[in-house]
Amino acid sequence: MASGPKLLWAGLNIGSDDLPTRLNSLRYPFELLRVLSLTWLFSGLRSKAIEA
């Protein structure tokens, strides 16, 4: 399996337990981190990959 689908799967299924849990390690809300990661992942798709 190529790394692209693996990254998308990981981004879609990310949970708060996947992030560091040290005190003060999360400076932003989890929802914001999830949206940013999904935006970054989907912006890297080629237009033909989206159509397929």
C-alpha positions, 0 to 999 in steps of 0.5 A: 500500500502506498503511503498516501492512503495510509496517511489519509486513513491515519488523519481520518481516524486520529484521536486525542489519545494519539497526541502527546499527553504531557502537561502543556503539550497541547496548545490548541484544541484537539478539533483544530489540530484534526481539521488542520491535519485533514486540510493538509492531507486533502490539499495534497491530493491530485485533482484526478485522485479526487475525481476517481 
